[in-house]
Amino acid sequence: MEIEITAHEPEEEVVNTLEEIEKDVQSLTEGLIEVRAQRLAKNVLMKQKLQRFLAEIIINGVCKNEEEALERAIESFFVAVIPVSRRKIVLSREY
């Protein structure tokens, strides 16, 4: 009994399959990022102290909504902390 083995997919179909896999991986990655963001936001926004802070910020017109307040808070924290932490990294590498 002789068995003939032939390619079952033309090369073009393989390329399309790889593109589809890449799109699937991208979609799954985005989905995981979204789930993580939702969990993080829920954990942060469930804290009563932070809810009060956010309400005061919005009531006083500092920010239009919670999203803007959180975004500005993270940016401000970054600006305040990163230069100092970079100096520590440089100093620690010198020794």
Order of alpha helices (4+ residues) and beta strands (2+ residues): alpha-alpha-alpha
